[in-house]
Amino acid sequence: MQQPHISALQAKHADIEARIADETQRPLPDMAAISRLKKEKLRVKEEIVGLH
């Protein structure tokens, strides 16, 4: 029953990871945005782990 929720969280985690990669490739990366994205990515990962 939780599998669709876990899959959605994994997709969100991958999306955040891609956004971090995009931001770090910019000539002047926004470090505040990267920091926020990393915190969100960690929160999502912790939620995934908590559901297993």
C-alpha distance matrix in Angstrom:
0.0 3.8 5.6 7.1 8.1 9.6 11.2 12.7 14.0 15.5 17.1 18.5 19.8 21.5 23.0 24.4 25.8 27.5 28.9 30.4 31.9 33.4 34.9 36.4 38.1 40.0 43.7 43.2 39.6 38.5 37.8 36.4 33.8 32.9 32.7 30.3 28.1 28.1 27.1 24.2 23.1 23.4 21.4 18.5 18.8 18.9 15.6 14.0 15.7 14.8 11.0 11.9
3.8 0.0 3.8 5.7 5.3 6.2 8.6 10.0 10.6 12.3 14.3 15.4 16.4 18.4 20.0 21.1 22.5 24.4 25.8 27.0 28.7 30.3 31.6 33.0 34.9 36.8 40.4 39.8 36.2 35.0 34.2 32.9 30.3 29.4 29.0 26.7 24.5 24.4 23.4 20.6 19.5 19.6 17.6 14.7 15.0 15.1 11.9 10.2 12.2 11.4 7.7 9.1
5.6 3.8 0.0 3.8 5.4 5.0 6.0 8.5 9.8 10.3 12.2 14.1 15.0 16.4 18.2 19.8 20.8 22.5 24.2 25.6 26.8 28.5 30.2 31.5 33.1 35.1 38.8 38.6 35.0 34.2 33.5 32.6 29.9 28.7 28.7 26.7 24.1 23.9 23.5 20.7 19.0 19.5 18.1 14.8 14.7 15.7 12.9 10.3 12.5 12.8 9.3 9.6
7.1 5.7 3.8 0.0 3.8 5.5 5.0 6.1 8.6 9.8 10.5 12.3 14.1 15.3 16.4 18.4 19.9 21.1 22.5 24.4 25.7 26.9 28.6 30.4 31.8 33.6 37.3 37.1 33.6 32.7 32.4 31.4 28.4 27.5 27.9 25.6 22.9 23.3 23.0 19.8 18.4 19.6 18.1 14.5 15.3 16.7 13.6 11.5 14.5 14.8 11.5 12.7
8.1 5.3 5.4 3.8 0.0 3.8 5.4 5.1 6.2 8.6 9.9 10.5 12.3 14.3 15.3 16.5 18.4 20.0 21.0 22.6 24.4 25.7 26.9 28.7 30.5 32.1 35.8 35.2 31.6 30.4 29.9 28.6 25.8 25.1 25.1 22.6 20.3 20.6 19.9 16.7 15.7 16.7 14.7 11.4 12.6 13.6 10.3 8.9 12.2 12.1 9.1 11.3
9.6 6.2 5.0 5.5 3.8 0.0 3.8 5.4 5.0 6.1 8.6 9.7 10.3 12.3 14.1 15.2 16.4 18.4 19.9 21.0 22.5 24.3 25.6 27.0 28.8 30.8 34.4 33.9 30.3 29.4 28.6 27.6 25.0 23.7 23.7 21.7 19.1 18.9 18.5 15.7 13.9 14.6 13.3 9.9 10.0 11.3 8.7 6.1 9.2 10.1 7.4 8.7
11.2 8.6 6.0 5.0 5.4 3.8 0.0 3.8 5.4 5.0 6.2 8.6 9.7 10.6 12.3 14.2 15.2 16.5 18.4 20.0 21.1 22.6 24.4 25.8 27.2 29.3 33.0 32.9 29.4 28.8 28.4 27.8 24.8 23.5 24.1 22.2 19.2 19.3 19.6 16.6 14.5 16.0 15.3 11.5 11.7 14.0 11.7 9.0 12.2 13.6 11.1 11.8
12.7 10.0 8.5 6.1 5.1 5.4 3.8 0.0 3.8 5.4 5.1 6.2 8.6 9.9 10.5 12.4 14.2 15.3 16.5 18.4 20.0 21.0 22.6 24.5 26.0 27.6 31.3 31.0 27.5 26.6 26.5 25.5 22.4 21.6 22.2 19.9 17.1 17.8 17.9 14.5 13.1 15.1 13.9 10.2 11.6 13.9 11.4 9.7 13.4 14.4 12.3 14.0
14.0 10.6 9.8 8.6 6.2 5.0 5.4 3.8 0.0 3.8 5.4 5.0 6.1 8.6 9.7 10.5 12.2 14.2 15.2 16.4 18.4 19.8 21.0 22.6 24.5 26.2 29.8 29.2 25.6 24.6 24.0 22.9 20.1 19.1 19.3 17.1 14.4 14.7 14.5 11.3 9.8 11.4 10.3 6.5 7.9 10.2 8.0 6.6 10.4 11.6 10.3 12.2
15.5 12.3 10.3 9.8 8.6 6.1 5.0 5.4 3.8 0.0 3.8 5.4 5.0 6.2 8.6 9.9 10.5 12.4 14.3 15.3 16.5 18.4 20.0 21.2 22.8 25.0 28.6 28.4 24.8 24.4 23.8 23.3 20.5 18.9 19.4 17.9 14.7 14.5 15.2 12.5 9.9 11.6 11.7 8.0 7.9 11.0 9.9 7.4 10.5 12.8 11.7 12.4
17.1 14.3 12.2 10.5 9.9 8.6 6.2 5.1 5.4 3.8 0.0 3.8 5.4 5.1 6.2 8.7 9.8 10.6 12.4 14.3 15.3 16.5 18.4 20.1 21.3 23.2 26.9 26.9 23.6 23.2 23.2 22.8 19.6 18.3 19.5 17.8 14.4 15.1 16.2 13.2 11.0 13.6 13.7 10.0 10.9 14.1 12.9 10.9 14.2 16.3 15.0 16.0
18.5 15.4 14.1 12.3 10.5 9.7 8.6 6.2 5.0 5.4 3.8 0.0 3.8 5.4 5.0 6.2 8.6 9.8 10.5 12.3 14.2 15.2 16.5 18.4 20.1 21.6 25.3 24.8 21.3 20.5 20.4 19.6 16.4 15.5 16.5 14.4 11.2 12.3 13.1 9.8 8.2 11.3 11.0 7.7 9.6 12.6 11.5 10.6 14.1 15.7 15.1 16.7
19.8 16.4 15.0 14.1 12.3 10.3 9.7 8.6 6.1 5.0 5.4 3.8 0.0 3.8 5.4 5.2 6.2 8.7 9.9 10.6 12.4 14.3 15.4 16.7 18.7 20.6 24.1 23.7 20.1 19.5 18.8 18.4 15.6 13.9 14.6 13.2 9.9 9.9 11.1 8.5 5.7 8.5 9.3 6.3 6.9 10.5 10.4 9.3 12.1 14.4 14.4 15.6
21.5 18.4 16.4 15.3 14.3 12.3 10.6 9.9 8.6 6.2 5.1 5.4 3.8 0.0 3.8 5.5 5.0 6.2 8.7 9.8 10.5 12.3 14.3 15.4 16.7 19.0 22.6 22.7 19.4 19.4 19.2 19.5 16.4 14.5 16.0 15.1 11.4 11.6 13.7 11.5 8.6 11.5 12.9 10.1 10.2 13.9 14.0 12.3 14.9 17.6 17.3 17.9
23.0 20.0 18.2 16.4 15.3 14.1 12.3 10.5 9.7 8.6 6.2 5.0 5.4 3.8 0.0 3.8 5.4 5.1 6.2 8.7 9.9 10.5 12.3 14.3 15.5 17.1 20.9 20.9 17.6 17.4 17.8 17.8 14.4 13.2 15.1 13.8 10.1 11.5 13.6 11.0 9.1 12.7 13.6 11.1 12.3 15.8 15.5 14.6 17.5 19.7 19.4 20.6
24.4 21.1 19.8 18.4 16.5 15.2 14.2 12.4 10.5 9.9 8.7 6.2 5.2 5.5 3.8 0.0 3.8 5.4 5.0 6.2 8.6 9.8 10.5 12.3 14.4 15.8 19.4 18.8 15.2 14.6 14.5 14.4 11.1 9.7 11.4 10.1 6.4 7.8 10.0 7.8 6.1 9.9 11.1 9.5 10.8 14.0 14.4 14.2 16.7 18.8 19.2 20.6
25.8 22.5 20.8 19.9 18.4 16.4 15.2 14.2 12.2 10.5 9.8 8.6 6.2 5.0 5.4 3.8 0.0 3.8 5.4 5.1 6.3 8.7 9.9 10.7 12.6 14.8 18.3 18.2 14.7 14.9 14.5 15.2 12.4 9.9 11.8 11.8 8.0 8.0 11.1 9.9 7.2 10.3 12.6 11.1 11.2 14.6 15.7 14.9 16.9 19.5 20.1 20.9
27.5 24.4 22.5 21.1 20.0 18.4 16.5 15.3 14.2 12.4 10.6 9.8 8.7 6.2 5.1 5.4 3.8 0.0 3.8 5.4 5.0 6.1 8.6 9.9 10.7 12.9 16.6 17.0 14.0 14.7 15.2 16.2 13.1 11.1 13.9 13.8 10.1 11.1 14.2 12.8 10.6 14.0 16.0 14.2 14.7 18.2 18.9 17.9 20.2 22.8 23.1 23.8
28.9 25.8 24.2 22.5 21.0 19.9 18.4 16.5 15.2 14.3 12.4 10.5 9.9 8.7 6.2 5.0 5.4 3.8 0.0 3.8 5.4 5.0 6.1 8.6 10.0 11.1 14.8 14.6 11.4 11.6 12.5 13.1 9.7 8.5 11.6 11.1 7.8 9.8 12.8 11.4 10.3 13.9 15.5 14.4 15.5 18.7 19.3 19.1 21.5 23.7 24.2 25.4
30.4 27.0 25.6 24.4 22.6 21.0 20.0 18.4 16.4 15.3 14.3 12.3 10.6 9.8 8.7 6.2 5.1 5.4 3.8 0.0 3.8 5.5 5.2 6.2 8.7 10.3 13.6 13.1 9.6 10.0 9.9 11.1 8.4 5.9 8.9 9.6 6.6 7.5 11.0 10.8 9.4 12.4 14.7 14.3 14.8 17.8 19.2 19.1 20.9 23.3 24.3 25.4
31.9 28.7 26.8 25.7 24.4 22.5 21.1 20.0 18.4 16.5 15.3 14.2 12.4 10.5 9.9 8.6 6.3 5.0 5.4 3.8 0.0 3.8 5.5 5.2 6.4 9.1 12.4 13.0 10.1 11.7 12.0 14.0 11.6 9.0 12.2 13.3 10.4 10.7 14.4 14.3 12.4 15.1 17.8 17.0 17.0 20.3 21.7 21.1 22.7 25.5 26.3 26.9
33.4 30.3 28.5 26.9 25.7 24.3 22.6 21.0 19.8 18.4 16.5 15.2 14.3 12.3 10.5 9.8 8.7 6.1 5.0 5.5 3.8 0.0 3.8 5.6 5.3 6.8 10.6 11.4 9.0 10.7 12.2 14.1 11.3 9.8 13.5 14.1 11.4 12.9 16.3 15.8 14.5 17.7 19.9 19.0 19.6 22.9 23.9 23.4 25.5 28.0 28.6 29.5
34.9 31.6 30.2 28.6 26.9 25.6 24.4 22.6 21.0 20.0 18.4 16.5 15.4 14.3 12.3 10.5 9.9 8.6 6.1 5.2 5.5 3.8 0.0 3.8 5.4 5.5 8.9 8.6 5.5 6.9 8.6 10.6 8.1 6.9 10.7 11.7 9.9 11.5 14.7 14.8 14.2 17.1 19.2 19.0 19.9 22.8 24.0 24.1 26.0 28.3 29.3 30.5
36.4 33.0 31.5 30.4 28.7 27.0 25.8 24.5 22.6 21.2 20.1 18.4 16.7 15.4 14.3 12.3 10.7 9.9 8.6 6.2 5.2 5.6 3.8 0.0 3.8 5.5 8.1 8.1 5.4 7.9 8.4 11.4 10.0 7.7 11.0 13.1 11.4 11.8 15.3 16.1 15.1 17.4 20.1 20.1 20.4 23.2 24.9 24.9 26.3 28.8 30.1 30.9
38.1 34.9 33.1 31.8 30.5 28.8 27.2 26.0 24.5 22.8 21.3 20.1 18.7 16.7 15.5 14.4 12.6 10.7 10.0 8.7 6.4 5.3 5.4 3.8 0.0 3.8 6.5 8.3 7.1 10.4 11.7 14.7 13.1 11.2 14.7 16.5 14.6 15.3 18.9 19.3 18.1 20.6 23.3 22.9 23.1 26.2 27.7 27.3 28.9 31.6 32.6 33.2
40.0 36.8 35.1 33.6 32.1 30.8 29.3 27.6 26.2 25.0 23.2 21.6 20.6 19.0 17.1 15.8 14.8 12.9 11.1 10.3 9.1 6.8 5.5 5.5 3.8 0.0 3.8 5.4 5.2 8.5 10.8 13.6 12.2 11.4 15.0 16.5 15.2 16.5 19.8 20.2 19.6 22.3 24.6 24.4 25.1 28.0 29.4 29.4 31.2 33.6 34.6 35.6
43.7 40.4 38.8 37.3 35.8 34.4 33.0 31.3 29.8 28.6 26.9 25.3 24.1 22.6 20.9 19.4 18.3 16.6 14.8 13.6 12.4 10.6 8.9 8.1 6.5 3.8 0.0 3.8 6.1 9.6 11.8 14.9 14.3 13.7 16.9 18.8 18.1 19.2 22.3 23.1 22.7 25.1 27.5 27.7 28.3 31.0 32.6 32.7 34.3 36.7 37.9 38.9
43.2 39.8 38.6 37.1 35.2 33.9 32.9 31.0 29.2 28.4 26.9 24.8 23.7 22.7 20.9 18.8 18.2 17.0 14.6 13.1 13.0 11.4 8.6 8.1 8.3 5.4 3.8 0.0 3.8 6.5 8.8 11.7 11.7 11.6 14.4 16.4 16.3 17.5 20.2 21.3 21.4 23.6 25.8 26.4 27.3 29.6 31.3 31.8 33.4 35.5 37.0 38.2
39.6 36.2 35.0 33.6 31.6 30.3 29.4 27.5 25.6 24.8 23.6 21.3 20.1 19.4 17.6 15.2 14.7 14.0 11.4 9.6 10.1 9.0 5.5 5.4 7.1 5.2 6.1 3.8 0.0 3.8 5.8 8.8 8.4 7.9 10.9 12.8 12.5 13.7 16.5 17.5 17.6 19.8 22.0 22.6 23.5 25.8 27.5 28.1 29.6 31.7 33.2 34.4
38.5 35.0 34.2 32.7 30.4 29.4 28.8 26.6 24.6 24.4 23.2 20.5 19.5 19.4 17.4 14.6 14.9 14.7 11.6 10.0 11.7 10.7 6.9 7.9 10.4 8.5 9.6 6.5 3.8 0.0 3.8 5.5 5.4 6.3 8.7 10.1 10.7 12.4 14.5 15.5 16.4 18.5 20.2 21.2 22.5 24.5 26.0 27.0 28.6 30.3 31.9 33.5
37.8 34.2 33.5 32.4 29.9 28.6 28.4 26.5 24.0 23.8 23.2 20.4 18.8 19.2 17.8 14.5 14.5 15.2 12.5 9.9 12.0 12.2 8.6 8.4 11.7 10.8 11.8 8.8 5.8 3.8 0.0 3.8 5.4 4.9 6.1 8.6 9.7 10.4 12.3 14.1 15.0 16.3 18.3 19.8 20.7 22.4 24.3 25.5 26.7 28.4 30.3 31.8
36.4 32.9 32.6 31.4 28.6 27.6 27.8 25.5 22.9 23.3 22.8 19.6 18.4 19.5 17.8 14.4 15.2 16.2 13.1 11.1 14.0 14.1 10.6 11.4 14.7 13.6 14.9 11.7 8.8 5.5 3.8 0.0 3.8 5.4 5.1 6.3 8.6 9.9 10.7 12.4 14.2 15.4 16.7 18.5 20.0 21.2 22.8 24.5 25.9 27.1 29.1 30.9
33.8 30.3 29.9 28.4 25.8 25.0 24.8 22.4 20.1 20.5 19.6 16.4 15.6 16.4 14.4 11.1 12.4 13.1 9.7 8.4 11.6 11.3 8.1 10.0 13.1 12.2 14.3 11.7 8.4 5.4 5.4 3.8 0.0 3.8 5.4 5.1 6.1 8.6 9.9 10.5 12.1 14.2 15.3 16.4 18.2 20.0 21.1 22.5 24.3 25.7 27.2 29.1
32.9 29.4 28.7 27.5 25.1 23.7 23.5 21.6 19.1 18.9 18.3 15.5 13.9 14.5 13.2 9.7 9.9 11.1 8.5 5.9 9.0 9.8 6.9 7.7 11.2 11.4 13.7 11.6 7.9 6.3 4.9 5.4 3.8 0.0 3.8 5.5 5.1 6.1 8.6 9.8 10.3 12.2 14.2 15.2 16.2 18.2 19.9 20.9 22.3 24.1 25.8 27.3
32.7 29.0 28.7 27.9 25.1 23.7 24.1 22.2 19.3 19.4 19.5 16.5 14.6 16.0 15.1 11.4 11.8 13.9 11.6 8.9 12.2 13.5 10.7 11.0 14.7 15.0 16.9 14.4 10.9 8.7 6.1 5.1 5.4 3.8 0.0 3.8 5.4 5.1 6.3 8.7 9.8 10.6 12.4 14.3 15.3 16.6 18.5 20.0 21.1 22.5 24.7 26.3
30.3 26.7 26.7 25.6 22.6 21.7 22.2 19.9 17.1 17.9 17.8 14.4 13.2 15.1 13.8 10.1 11.8 13.8 11.1 9.6 13.3 14.1 11.7 13.1 16.5 16.5 18.8 16.4 12.8 10.1 8.6 6.3 5.1 5.5 3.8 0.0 3.8 5.5 5.2 6.2 8.6 10.0 10.6 12.4 14.3 15.4 16.7 18.5 20.1 21.1 23.0 25.0
28.1 24.5 24.1 22.9 20.3 19.1 19.2 17.1 14.4 14.7 14.4 11.2 9.9 11.4 10.1 6.4 8.0 10.1 7.8 6.6 10.4 11.4 9.9 11.4 14.6 15.2 18.1 16.3 12.5 10.7 9.7 8.6 6.1 5.1 5.4 3.8 0.0 3.8 5.4 5.0 6.0 8.6 9.8 10.5 12.1 14.1 15.3 16.4 18.3 19.8 21.2 23.0
28.1 24.4 23.9 23.3 20.6 18.9 19.3 17.8 14.7 14.5 15.1 12.3 9.9 11.6 11.5 7.8 8.0 11.1 9.8 7.5 10.7 12.9 11.5 11.8 15.3 16.5 19.2 17.5 13.7 12.4 10.4 9.9 8.6 6.1 5.1 5.5 3.8 0.0 3.8 5.4 4.9 6.1 8.6 9.8 10.4 12.2 14.2 15.2 16.4 18.2 20.1 21.5
27.1 23.4 23.5 23.0 19.9 18.5 19.6 17.9 14.5 15.2 16.2 13.1 11.1 13.7 13.6 10.0 11.1 14.2 12.8 11.0 14.4 16.3 14.7 15.3 18.9 19.8 22.3 20.2 16.5 14.5 12.3 10.7 9.9 8.6 6.3 5.2 5.4 3.8 0.0 3.8 5.4 5.1 6.2 8.7 9.8 10.6 12.4 14.3 15.3 16.4 18.6 20.5
24.2 20.6 20.7 19.8 16.7 15.7 16.6 14.5 11.3 12.5 13.2 9.8 8.5 11.5 11.0 7.8 9.9 12.8 11.4 10.8 14.3 15.8 14.8 16.1 19.3 20.2 23.1 21.3 17.5 15.5 14.1 12.4 10.5 9.8 8.7 6.2 5.0 5.4 3.8 0.0 3.8 5.4 5.0 6.2 8.6 9.9 10.6 12.4 14.3 15.2 16.8 19.0
23.1 19.5 19.0 18.4 15.7 13.9 14.5 13.1 9.8 9.9 11.0 8.2 5.7 8.6 9.1 6.1 7.2 10.6 10.3 9.4 12.4 14.5 14.2 15.1 18.1 19.6 22.7 21.4 17.6 16.4 15.0 14.2 12.1 10.3 9.8 8.6 6.0 4.9 5.4 3.8 0.0 3.8 5.5 5.2 6.2 8.6 9.9 10.6 12.4 14.2 15.6 17.1
23.4 19.6 19.5 19.6 16.7 14.6 16.0 15.1 11.4 11.6 13.6 11.3 8.5 11.5 12.7 9.9 10.3 14.0 13.9 12.4 15.1 17.7 17.1 17.4 20.6 22.3 25.1 23.6 19.8 18.5 16.3 15.4 14.2 12.2 10.6 10.0 8.6 6.1 5.1 5.4 3.8 0.0 3.8 5.4 5.0 6.1 8.6 9.8 10.5 12.1 14.3 15.7
21.4 17.6 18.1 18.1 14.7 13.3 15.3 13.9 10.3 11.7 13.7 11.0 9.3 12.9 13.6 11.1 12.6 16.0 15.5 14.7 17.8 19.9 19.2 20.1 23.3 24.6 27.5 25.8 22.0 20.2 18.3 16.7 15.3 14.2 12.4 10.6 9.8 8.6 6.2 5.0 5.5 3.8 0.0 3.8 5.5 5.1 6.3 8.7 10.0 10.5 12.6 14.8
18.5 14.7 14.8 14.5 11.4 9.9 11.5 10.2 6.5 8.0 10.0 7.7 6.3 10.1 11.1 9.5 11.1 14.2 14.4 14.3 17.0 19.0 19.0 20.1 22.9 24.4 27.7 26.4 22.6 21.2 19.8 18.5 16.4 15.2 14.3 12.4 10.5 9.8 8.7 6.2 5.2 5.4 3.8 0.0 3.8 5.4 5.1 6.3 8.7 9.8 10.8 12.9
18.8 15.0 14.7 15.3 12.6 10.0 11.7 11.6 7.9 7.9 10.9 9.6 6.9 10.2 12.3 10.8 11.2 14.7 15.5 14.8 17.0 19.6 19.9 20.4 23.1 25.1 28.3 27.3 23.5 22.5 20.7 20.0 18.2 16.2 15.3 14.3 12.1 10.4 9.8 8.6 6.2 5.0 5.5 3.8 0.0 3.8 5.4 5.0 6.2 8.5 10.0 11.1
18.9 15.1 15.7 16.7 13.6 11.3 14.0 13.9 10.2 11.0 14.1 12.6 10.5 13.9 15.8 14.0 14.6 18.2 18.7 17.8 20.3 22.9 22.8 23.2 26.2 28.0 31.0 29.6 25.8 24.5 22.4 21.2 20.0 18.2 16.6 15.4 14.1 12.2 10.6 9.9 8.6 6.1 5.1 5.4 3.8 0.0 3.8 5.4 5.1 6.0 8.7 10.2
15.6 11.9 12.9 13.6 10.3 8.7 11.7 11.4 8.0 9.9 12.9 11.5 10.4 14.0 15.5 14.4 15.7 18.9 19.3 19.2 21.7 23.9 24.0 24.9 27.7 29.4 32.6 31.3 27.5 26.0 24.3 22.8 21.1 19.9 18.5 16.7 15.3 14.2 12.4 10.6 9.9 8.6 6.3 5.1 5.4 3.8 0.0 3.8 5.5 5.0 6.4 9.0
14.0 10.2 10.3 11.5 8.9 6.1 9.0 9.7 6.6 7.4 10.9 10.6 9.3 12.3 14.6 14.2 14.9 17.9 19.1 19.1 21.1 23.4 24.1 24.9 27.3 29.4 32.7 31.8 28.1 27.0 25.5 24.5 22.5 20.9 20.0 18.5 16.4 15.2 14.3 12.4 10.6 9.8 8.7 6.3 5.0 5.4 3.8 0.0 3.8 5.4 5.3 6.8
15.7 12.2 12.5 14.5 12.2 9.2 12.2 13.4 10.4 10.5 14.2 14.1 12.1 14.9 17.5 16.7 16.9 20.2 21.5 20.9 22.7 25.5 26.0 26.3 28.9 31.2 34.3 33.4 29.6 28.6 26.7 25.9 24.3 22.3 21.1 20.1 18.3 16.4 15.3 14.3 12.4 10.5 10.0 8.7 6.2 5.1 5.5 3.8 0.0 3.8 5.4 5.4
14.8 11.4 12.8 14.8 12.1 10.1 13.6 14.4 11.6 12.8 16.3 15.7 14.4 17.6 19.7 18.8 19.5 22.8 23.7 23.3 25.5 28.0 28.3 28.8 31.6 33.6 36.7 35.5 31.7 30.3 28.4 27.1 25.7 24.1 22.5 21.1 19.8 18.2 16.4 15.2 14.2 12.1 10.5 9.8 8.5 6.0 5.0 5.4 3.8 0.0 3.8 5.6
11.0 7.7 9.3 11.5 9.1 7.4 11.1 12.3 10.3 11.7 15.0 15.1 14.4 17.3 19.4 19.2 20.1 23.1 24.2 24.3 26.3 28.6 29.3 30.1 32.6 34.6 37.9 37.0 33.2 31.9 30.3 29.1 27.2 25.8 24.7 23.0 21.2 20.1 18.6 16.8 15.6 14.3 12.6 10.8 10.0 8.7 6.4 5.3 5.4 3.8 0.0 3.8
11.9 9.1 9.6 12.7 11.3 8.7 11.8 14.0 12.2 12.4 16.0 16.7 15.6 17.9 20.6 20.6 20.9 23.8 25.4 25.4 26.9 29.5 30.5 30.9 33.2 35.6 38.9 38.2 34.4 33.5 31.8 30.9 29.1 27.3 26.3 25.0 23.0 21.5 20.5 19.0 17.1 15.7 14.8 12.9 11.1 10.2 9.0 6.8 5.4 5.6 3.8 0.0
